[in-house]
């Protein structure tokens, strides 16, 4: 492939609500450009970008896919992203490295939940964008209704630069409103200009000249605005974000794709024209502005890594400045170590095209980097730089993972670590209180895909369950307990005698052991044995065998035998004395309470607060924020183990939340009894 300069590159993310046809559009773009020789279909699992077996099986995009595509004298780096909410981490990565975006909207479904969320992401990144109304050949397709929805929700800066000729089965092409030229289907012959064309042409001119004072004055004075002037002003408006052109077509039958590709090249900015990030020099601490030029210091951001047991690790990066060569050395500034770059690749789905070098603004990949992971910066060894990382959403959906066999146990840990390295929106931790390995993701489908990948890619099979709740036990009144362990055998016997005082402590105090022995009634060398017995026994309370907390156990008296006493005897005595005291101290069960922050549309606030009340939640406060209500609440963890799925259902995908541990509280008596009974059944089963 020929070499392209920075100004000839366009890095474009395809974004949409699930099912709007991004992947089919990407396929049509590749086919129109001659990059592939047949149109694949999502239903048949033959598309270039959805090549992963999980994507083929589920018929949805799961990972972002890079699609190299030349068009004229421009190199298009198309980034096809998932539309399903569980894989929004891939969208965040794509937005971080793209210079422009195409928001795809279905002509039949119109503006959907995901459309609005993607728009918010684009606004947060201030990313220049086009809107493409897809599926004009579908039943119920209505371009003008969808345009009205777009302008109602996103503002009048969204302006059509194309209108369709016909719709549904009669869809025959589009009219370019900047030139009033027709782009028709060869099968449909030469369609005639729709009567709406002149009116929409004038509306486009008015929208564009409003953003340019000089053009506006000329227009008001009756002068004609030329096509070139209109195109230049439109391009400027797109770059500044004051204009969002709306285009239209149908990806599946490959209609009106060429005009879209022309618009990608003409209207969206090159890496030289896009917003330039700054980087920090970790040696000096100074912030440097990056220059997107081939001769500038090297700075590349790693935005994705994939792990494969056969090929190894493949690292995707966006080059912000400088030039990177195959068979060279670079410096990983966050890891503070060198990396050897082998063969560089440009990607078209799973197809790897070798490249001798890549210049500033380009996107590429390299295999088998030893230490580099997502979010790292690659730079020159003599000029260290560090780019800001990628902000990924925090996972909130948890499952407990158990190995299916002994062989799986040996490989499970390393496989899960590789999965979380590949996908930063997966988190892994060991829950000490329940002895469970917890895998966290953005939703049920997200973790299901991760488990399937473990089996398929690494041969590790696991069983998943809802995580156990880390209940605790405590006492409510001070008590004193005595226990004498006395056992006579053939030789030396066993003798240990202790008195313990148990006192409840404030919540969050933990467990304390102290001693106030006087007169040597329990020799000092046996006190560690008592402590060990108490601490071991406190791991299993008397109600449901959960750990005991918020109690101070004080050894204050006892007796010993000069021959039969031993560490083990006092350990046994200490353990039994604690258990006896706990039984007498009016024990209660404690449960973890979580702080939760929920963001929902204002009109759904009442529904969500009502739902929280059914979960024993306490709403601490609400605050409005740009059409969204932020609800702060505290809810028992046991009530929100599957809240990610429930909130998505309650809000049609519009709600999001984060949560963190707050404190422990007493479990209501009727619920505590159920927990105790369940724990008893599980112990009997074991």
C-alpha positions in Angstrom: 0.0 0.0 0.0 1.2 3.5 -0.8 2.4 5.8 1.9 0.0 8.6 3.2 0.9 11.9 4.8 -0.7 12.9 8.1 -3.1 15.3 6.3 -4.4 12.5 4.0 -5.5 10.3 7.0 -9.0 10.2 8.5 -9.6 8.3 11.7 -13.4 7.8 11.9 -15.4 5.9 14.5 -18.7 4.3 13.5 -21.1 4.6 16.5 -24.8 3.8 17.1 -27.5 2.2 19.2 -27.3 -1.6 18.7 -28.9 -2.8 15.4 -28.7 0.5 13.5 -26.4 -1.1 10.9 -22.8 0.1 11.7 -21.2 -3.2 10.8 -23.1 -3.5 7.5 -22.2 0.1 6.8 -18.5 -0.7 7.4 -18.8 -3.6 5.1 -20.4 -1.4 2.4 -17.6 1.1 2.8 -14.9 -1.5 2.3 -16.7 -3.0 -0.7 -17.3 0.4 -2.3 -13.6 1.2 -1.9 -12.5 -2.1 -3.4 -10.9 -3.3 -0.2 -13.1 -6.4 -0.3 -14.6 -8.2 -3.3 -17.9 -9.3 -1.8 -20.4 -7.9 0.7 -20.5 -9.9 3.9 -23.7 -10.1 6.1 -24.0 -10.0 9.9 -26.7 -12.7 9.8 -24.3 -15.1 8.0 -21.3 -14.2 10.1 -19.3 -13.2 7.1 -18.5 -9.5 7.8 -15.0 -8.2 7.9 -15.2 -6.5 11.3 -17.2 -9.1 13.2 -14.8 -12.0 12.8 -14.6 -13.2 16.4 -16.5 -16.5 17.0 -18.5 -14.9 19.8 -19.6 -12.1 17.4 -20.5 -14.6 14.7 -22.5 -16.6 17.2 -24.3 -13.7 18.8 -24.7 -11.6 15.7 -23.5 -8.5 17.5 -20.2 -6.5 17.6 -18.3 -7.2 20.9 -15.0 -5.6 20.2 -13.9 -2.6 18.2 -12.5 -3.4 14.8 -10.0 -1.5 12.7 -10.8 -1.3 9.0 -8.2 0.2 6.7 -9.7 1.6 3.6 -8.2 3.8 0.8 -10.6 6.3 -0.9 -9.1 8.5 -3.6 -6.0 10.1 -2.1 -7.2 9.6 1.4 -6.6 6.7 3.9 -9.6 6.0 6.0 -9.1 4.2 9.3 -12.6 3.1 10.1 -13.2 2.0 13.7 -16.4 -0.2 13.9 -17.6 -0.2 17.5 -20.2 -2.3 19.4 -23.7 -0.8 19.9 -24.6 -3.0 22.9 -24.3 -1.2 26.2 -22.2 -4.0 27.9 -19.3 -3.2 25.5 -19.2 0.6 25.9 -15.6 0.3 27.0 -14.7 -0.4 23.3 -16.6 2.8 22.3 -14.7 4.8 24.9 -11.4 3.5 23.5 -12.5 4.3 19.9 -13.5 7.9 20.8 -10.2 8.5 22.5 -8.2 7.9 19.2 -10.7 9.0 16.5 -10.6 12.5 15.0 -14.2 12.3 13.8 -17.3 10.1 14.0 -20.3 8.9 12.1 -23.4 8.5 14.3 -25.6 5.9 12.5 -29.4 6.0 13.0 -31.9 3.6 11.7 -34.5 5.2 9.4 -37.2 3.0 10.8 -36.4 3.0 14.5 -35.2 6.7 14.7 -33.4 8.1 17.7 -33.0 5.4 20.4 -31.6 5.2 23.9 -28.1 4.3 22.7 -28.2 7.2 20.1 -28.6 9.7 22.9 -25.9 8.1 25.0 -23.4 8.1 22.1 -24.3 11.8 21.4 -23.4 12.6 25.0 -20.1 10.8 24.6 -19.4 12.8 21.4 -20.2 16.0 23.2 -17.9 15.1 26.1 -15.0 14.5 23.6 -16.0 17.5 21.4 -15.6 15.2 18.4 -16.6 16.5 14.9 -19.3 14.2 13.5 -21.7 13.3 10.7 -25.1 11.6 11.1 -25.9 8.8 8.7 -29.6 7.8 8.5 -29.3 4.1 7.5 -31.8 1.5 6.3 -33.8 3.7 4.0 -34.8 0.6 2.1 -36.5 -0.9 5.2 -40.2 -1.0 5.9 -41.4 2.0 7.9 -38.3 4.0 7.0 -39.1 7.8 7.3 -36.2 10.2 6.7 -38.1 13.4 7.5 -39.5 12.0 10.8 -36.1 10.9 11.9 -34.6 14.3 11.0 -37.3 16.0 13.1 -36.4 13.7 16.0 -32.7 14.5 15.6 -33.2 18.2 15.5 -35.6 18.0 18.5 -33.1 16.1 20.6 -29.8 17.4 19.4 -30.5 20.9 18.1 -30.8 22.8 14.9 -27.1 22.5 14.1 -28.0 19.1 12.8 -28.8 19.9 9.2 -29.4 17.6 6.2 -26.9 17.8 3.4 -28.7 15.0 1.5 -32.3 14.0 1.1 -33.5 10.6 -0.1 -35.2 9.9 -3.4 -38.1 7.7 -2.4 -38.1 5.4 0.6 -38.6 1.8 1.6 -38.9 -0.3 -1.6 -38.9 2.8 -3.7 -35.6 4.1 -2.3 -33.7 5.0 -5.4 -30.8 7.3 -4.3 -30.0 10.6 -2.7 -29.7 14.3 -3.6 -26.6 16.2 -2.6 -28.0 19.5 -1.3 -24.7 21.4 -1.8 -24.8 20.8 -5.5 -28.4 19.5 -6.2 -26.8 16.5 -8.0 -28.4 13.1 -7.9 -26.6 9.9 -6.7 -28.9 7.2 -7.8 -28.9 3.4 -7.9 -27.9 1.9 -11.3 -30.8 -0.5 -11.0 -33.3 2.4 -10.6 -32.1 4.3 -13.7 -31.9 8.1 -13.4 -34.4 9.2 -10.8 -35.9 12.7 -10.9 -35.1 15.5 -8.4 -37.6 15.5 -5.5 -39.8 18.6 -5.2 -38.4 19.1 -1.6 -34.8 19.5 -2.9 -34.9 23.3 -3.5 -36.4 24.0 -0.1 -33.9 21.9 1.7 -31.1 23.4 -0.4 -32.1 26.9 0.8 -32.3 25.6 4.4 -28.8 24.2 4.2 -27.4 27.5 2.8 -29.1 29.5 5.6 -27.8 27.1 8.3 -24.2 27.3 6.9 -24.0 31.1 6.4 -25.4 31.7 9.9 -22.0 30.4 11.2 -19.9 32.8 9.0 -20.5 36.6 9.3 -19.0 37.4 5.9 -21.1 34.8 4.1 -24.2 35.9 6.1 -23.8 39.5 5.0 -23.3 38.5 1.4 -26.3 36.2 1.5 -28.6 38.9 3.0 -27.5 41.3 0.3 -28.7 38.8 -2.3 -25.3 37.5 -3.5 -25.0 33.9 -4.6 -23.0 31.6 -2.4 -20.9 29.3 -4.6 -20.7 25.5 -4.1 -17.0 25.8 -3.1 -17.8 28.5 -0.5 -20.6 26.4 0.8 -18.3 23.4 1.1 -15.5 25.3 2.8 -17.9 26.9 5.3 -19.6 23.5 6.0 -16.2 21.9 6.6 -15.3 24.7 9.0 -18.6 24.3 10.9 -18.1 20.5 11.2 -14.6 21.0 12.6 -15.8 23.6 15.1 -18.8 21.5 16.1 -21.3 24.2 15.1 -22.7 22.1 12.3 -23.6 18.3 12.1 -24.4 17.2 8.6 -27.1 14.6 8.1 -26.6 12.1 5.3 -28.8 9.2 4.2 -28.5 5.8 2.5 -28.9 2.1 2.9 -25.8 0.0 3.8 -27.2 -3.5 3.1 -28.0 -2.9 -0.6 -24.9 -0.6 -0.8 -26.8 2.5 -1.8 -25.5 6.1 -1.4 -22.3 4.9 0.2 -19.9 6.7 -2.2 -21.3 10.2 -1.2 -20.8 9.3 2.5 -17.2 8.3 1.9 -16.6 11.6 0.0 -18.1 13.4 3.0 -15.8 11.5 5.4 -12.8 12.7 3.4 -14.0 16.2 2.7 -15.8 17.3 5.9 -14.1 15.5 8.8 -10.7 16.8 10.0 -7.4 15.1 9.5 -5.1 14.4 12.5 -3.4 17.7 11.7 -6.6 19.6 12.0 -8.1 17.8 15.0 -7.6 18.7 18.6 -4.0 18.1 19.7 -3.4 16.4 23.0 -0.7 17.3 25.4 1.8 14.9 26.9 3.8 15.1 30.2 7.5 14.6 30.3 7.9 12.2 33.3 11.5 13.2 33.7 11.0 17.0 34.0 7.2 17.1 34.8 6.7 19.6 32.1 3.6 19.5 29.8 4.4 19.5 26.1 2.1 20.2 23.2 2.3 17.4 20.6 2.8 18.3 17.0 1.3 15.8 14.5 4.3 15.7 12.2 6.5 12.8 11.1 9.7 14.5 12.3 8.4 15.3 15.8 9.3 13.3 19.0 7.5 9.9 19.0 4.3 9.7 21.1 1.8 6.8 20.6 -1.2 5.8 22.8 -2.1 2.1 23.2 -5.9 1.9 23.1 -6.5 -1.9 22.9 -4.7 -5.2 23.5 -5.9 -8.6 22.5 -4.6 -11.9 23.8 -4.4 -15.0 21.7 -2.9 -18.3 23.0 -1.3 -19.0 19.6 -0.4 -15.6 18.0 0.3 -13.9 21.4 -0.6 -10.4 22.3 -1.6 -7.8 19.6 -1.3 -4.2 20.6 -3.3 -1.4 18.9 -2.0 2.1 19.0 -2.7 5.6 17.7 0.4 7.7 16.7 0.0 11.3 17.8 3.4 12.6 16.8 6.6 11.3 15.2 7.3 8.2 13.1 7.4 4.6 14.3 9.4 2.0 12.3 9.3 -1.8 12.1 12.2 -3.5 13.9 12.9 -0.6 16.2 13.2 0.2 19.9 10.7 2.3 21.8 10.2 3.3 25.4 7.1 2.5 27.5 7.0 5.5 29.8 4.4 4.3 32.4 6.2 0.9 32.7 9.6 2.7 32.6 11.2 0.1 30.3 12.1 -0.5 26.7 10.1 -2.5 24.2 11.2 -4.0 20.9 8.9 -3.2 18.0 8.8 -6.1 15.5 6.7 -6.0 12.3 4.2 -3.1 12.2 0.7 -3.9 10.9 -2.3 -2.0 9.5 -5.5 -3.9 10.2 -8.6 -4.7 8.2 -10.6 -6.8 10.6 -8.4 -9.9 11.3 -6.3 -9.3 8.1 -2.9 -7.9 9.0 -1.1 -5.8 6.4 2.6 -5.3 6.9 3.9 -1.7 7.1 7.5 -0.6 7.2 6.6 2.5 9.2 3.6 4.6 10.3 3.5 8.4 10.6 1.9 10.8 13.0 -1.9 10.5 12.9 -2.0 6.9 11.8 -3.4 3.9 13.6 -1.6 0.5 13.6 -0.7 -2.6 15.6 2.3 -4.6 16.7 2.5 -8.1 18.1 4.2 -9.6 21.1 5.1 -6.6 23.2 6.2 -7.9 26.6 5.0 -5.3 29.1 2.7 -2.9 27.2 -1.0 -2.7 28.1 -4.0 -0.6 27.3 -3.5 3.1 28.2 0.3 3.0 28.0 2.4 5.5 26.0 5.1 4.5 23.6 7.7 7.1 23.0 11.4 7.6 22.0 14.0 6.4 24.5 15.7 9.8 24.4 12.5 11.9 24.8 10.1 10.3 27.3 6.5 11.4 27.1 3.3 10.2 28.8 -0.2 10.8 27.2 -3.4 10.9 29.3 -4.9 7.4 29.6 -8.4 6.3 28.6 -11.3 6.7 31.1 -13.1 3.4 31.1 -16.5 2.8 32.9 -16.4 1.1 36.3 -17.8 -2.5 36.2 -20.8 -3.1 38.5 -22.0 -6.6 37.5 -20.3 -9.3 39.6 -20.2 -13.1 39.3 -18.3 -15.6 41.4 -16.1 -17.9 39.3 -15.2 -21.5 40.2 -13.0 -23.9 38.2 -14.9 -26.8 36.8 -12.0 -29.3 37.3 -8.7 -29.6 39.0 -6.9 -28.9 35.7 -9.0 -25.7 35.3 -8.0 -24.6 38.8 -4.3 -24.5 37.8 -5.0 -22.3 34.7 -7.9 -20.2 35.9 -5.9 -17.4 37.6 -3.5 -16.7 34.8 -6.3 -16.9 32.2 -8.5 -14.4 34.1 -5.5 -12.1 34.4 -5.0 -12.2 30.6 -8.7 -11.5 30.1 -8.6 -8.4 32.3 -5.5 -7.1 30.6 -7.3 -7.5 27.2 -10.5 -5.8 28.5 -10.0 -3.0 31.0 -13.7 -3.0 31.8 -13.3 -6.4 33.4 -12.0 -6.5 37.0 -10.9 -9.4 39.1 -10.5 -9.7 42.8 -10.5 -12.2 45.6 -13.2 -11.8 48.2 -11.4 -12.8 51.4 -14.6 -13.1 53.5 -16.3 -15.5 51.2 -13.2 -17.1 49.6 -14.6 -16.4 46.2 -12.9 -15.2 43.0 -15.1 -12.3 41.7 -15.2 -11.3 38.1 -16.8 -7.9 37.5 -18.1 -6.6 34.2 -20.6 -4.0 32.7 -23.5 -6.5 32.4 -24.6 -10.1 32.2 -23.7 -10.4 28.5 -20.3 -8.9 29.1 -19.3 -11.5 31.7 -20.9 -14.3 29.7 -18.7 -13.4 26.7 -15.6 -13.3 29.0 -16.4 -16.8 30.4 -17.0 -18.1 26.8 -13.6 -16.7 25.7 -11.9 -18.5 28.6 -13.2 -21.7 27.3 -12.7 -21.1 23.6 -9.3 -19.3 23.6 -7.6 -20.8 26.6 -9.3 -24.1 27.2 -10.4 -23.2 30.8 -13.9 -24.0 31.9 -15.5 -22.4 34.9 -18.8 -22.4 36.8 -20.4 -19.1 37.6 -22.7 -18.3 40.5 -24.2 -15.2 42.1 -21.6 -14.0 44.7 -22.1 -14.8 48.3 -22.8 -11.9 50.7 -20.1 -11.3 53.2 -22.3 -11.3 56.3 -20.8 -10.8 59.8 -21.9 -11.6 63.3 -21.6 -9.6 66.5 -23.1 -9.4 70.0 -25.4 -6.8 71.5 -24.7 -7.1 75.3 -21.6 -7.6 77.4 -21.2 -11.1 78.7 -18.7 -13.2 80.7 -17.9 -16.8 79.8 -15.8 -19.5 81.4 -14.5 -22.7 79.9 -12.4 -25.4 81.4 -10.7 -27.9 79.0 -9.8 -31.0 81.1 -8.9 -34.3 79.6 -7.0 -37.2 81.2 -5.2 -39.7 79.0 -2.7 -42.5 79.7 0.2 -40.0 80.1 0.1 -36.3 80.4 -3.5 -34.9 80.4 -4.7 -31.6 79.0 -5.8 -28.7 81.2 -6.7 -25.2 80.2 -9.1 -22.9 82.1 -10.1 -19.4 81.0 -12.5 -16.6 81.8 -13.4 -14.2 78.9 -15.3 -11.0 79.0 -16.9 -10.0 75.7 -17.9 -6.4 75.0 -19.7 -5.1 71.9 -17.8 -2.4 70.0 -19.0 0.4 67.6 -19.6 -0.7 64.0 -16.4 -0.9 62.0 -14.2 -1.5 65.0 -13.2 -5.0 64.0 -12.3 -7.6 66.6 -9.9 -7.1 69.5 -8.2 -9.4 71.9 -6.8 -8.1 75.2 -5.7 -9.7 78.5 -6.0 -8.4 82.1 -4.6 -11.5 83.9 -3.1 -10.8 87.3 -1.3 -13.0 89.7 -0.1 -15.5 87.0 -3.4 -17.5 87.1 -2.8 -18.0 83.4 1.0 -18.1 82.8 2.1 -15.6 80.1 3.5 -18.3 77.9 0.0 -19.7 77.5 -1.8 -16.4 76.7 -0.8 -16.5 73.0 -2.5 -19.9 72.8 -5.7 -18.5 74.3 -5.5 -15.6 71.7 -5.0 -18.0 68.8 -8.0 -20.1 69.9 -10.2 -17.0 70.2 -9.1 -15.6 66.8 -9.7 -18.9 65.1 -13.1 -19.4 66.8 -14.2 -15.9 65.8 -14.0 -16.9 62.1 -17.2 -18.9 62.7 -20.0 -17.3 64.6 -22.8 -19.1 66.4 -25.7 -18.0 64.2 -24.7 -18.9 60.6 -21.0 -19.4 61.0 -20.0 -16.0 59.6 -17.0 -14.1 61.1 -17.5 -12.2 64.3 -16.7 -8.5 64.3 -17.1 -5.4 66.6 -16.3 -7.4 69.7 -13.5 -7.0 72.3 -12.6 -10.3 74.0 -10.6 -9.9 77.3 -8.9 -12.7 79.1 -9.2 -11.7 82.8 -8.9 -15.0 84.8 -8.3 -18.7 84.6 -6.2 -21.5 86.1 -3.5 -23.9 85.0 -2.0 -27.3 85.9 1.8 -27.5 86.3 2.0 -30.7 84.4 -1.1 -31.1 82.2 -1.4 -27.5 80.9 -0.1 -26.7 77.3 -0.6 -24.2 74.5 -3.1 -26.5 72.7 -5.1 -26.9 75.9 -5.4 -23.2 76.4 -6.2 -22.7 72.7 -9.1 -25.1 72.9 -10.3 -23.5 76.1 -10.1 -20.0 74.5 -12.1 -21.1 71.4 -14.9 -22.8 73.5 -15.1 -19.8 75.9 -15.6 -17.4 73.0 -18.3 -19.6 71.4 -20.1 -19.9 74.7 -19.9 -16.2 75.3 -21.2 -15.4 71.8 -24.2 -17.6 72.4 -25.0 -15.7 75.5 -24.5 -12.2 74.1 -27.7 -11.9 72.1 -25.9 -12.3 68.8 -27.1 -10.6 65.6 -26.3 -10.8 61.9 -24.7 -7.9 60.1 -24.9 -7.2 56.3 -22.8 -4.9 54.1 -24.5 -1.6 53.1 -23.5 0.0 49.8 -23.3 3.6 48.8 -25.0 3.9 45.4 -25.1 6.8 43.0 -27.7 6.4 40.2 -28.1 8.7 37.2 -31.5 8.5 35.5 -33.6 10.7 33.3 -35.7 13.2 35.3 -39.0 11.6 34.3 -37.9 8.2 35.8 -36.8 9.6 39.1 -40.0 8.5 41.0 -39.9 5.0 39.6 -36.3 4.4 40.6 -36.8 5.9 44.1 -39.9 3.7 44.6 -37.9 0.7 43.5 -35.1 1.5 46.0 -37.7 1.5 48.8 -38.7 -2.1 47.9 -35.0 -3.0 48.4 -34.7 -1.6 51.9 -32.8 1.4 50.4 -32.5 4.8 52.1 -32.4 7.7 49.6 -29.9 10.3 51.0 -30.6 13.0 48.4 -31.2 13.9 44.8 -29.8 16.6 42.5 -30.7 17.6 39.0 -28.0 17.7 36.3 -28.7 18.5 32.6 -32.0 16.6 32.3 -30.7 13.8 34.5 -31.4 13.2 38.2 -28.5 11.9 40.4 -29.9 9.8 43.2 -27.6 9.1 46.2 -28.8 6.2 48.4 -27.6 3.4 50.7 -28.9 -0.1 49.9 -28.0 -3.6 51.4 -25.7 -5.4 49.0 -28.0 -8.5 49.1 -30.7 -6.5 47.4 -28.7 -5.2 44.4 -26.6 -8.2 43.3 -28.3 -8.0 39.9 -29.0 -4.3 39.8 -27.2 -3.7 36.6 -29.7 -5.8 34.7 -32.7 -4.5 36.7 -31.8 -0.8 36.2 -31.3 -1.3 32.5 -34.8 -2.8 32.3 -36.4 -0.1 34.4 -34.9 2.7 32.4 -34.8 1.1 28.9 -31.0 1.4 29.2 -30.9 5.1 30.1 -29.8 4.6 33.7 -26.3 4.1 35.0 -24.9 3.7 38.5 -21.8 3.3 40.6 -21.5 1.8 44.0 -19.0 1.3 46.8 -19.0 -0.3 50.2 -20.2 1.9 53.1 -20.6 0.1 56.4 -22.3 -2.9 58.1 -25.8 -2.8 59.6 -28.0 -5.3 61.5 -30.1 -7.5 59.3 -33.8 -7.3 60.0 -34.9 -10.3 62.1 -37.2 -11.9 59.5 -34.5 -11.7 56.8 -31.8 -12.8 59.3 -33.7 -16.0 59.9 -33.8 -16.8 56.2 -30.0 -16.3 55.9 -29.4 -18.5 59.0 -31.6 -21.3 57.6 -30.0 -21.1 54.2 -26.5 -21.3 55.8 -27.6 -24.3 57.7 -28.8 -26.1 54.6 -25.5 -25.4 52.8 -23.5 -26.8 55.7 -25.6 -29.9 55.7 -25.2 -30.3 52.0 -21.4 -29.9 52.2 
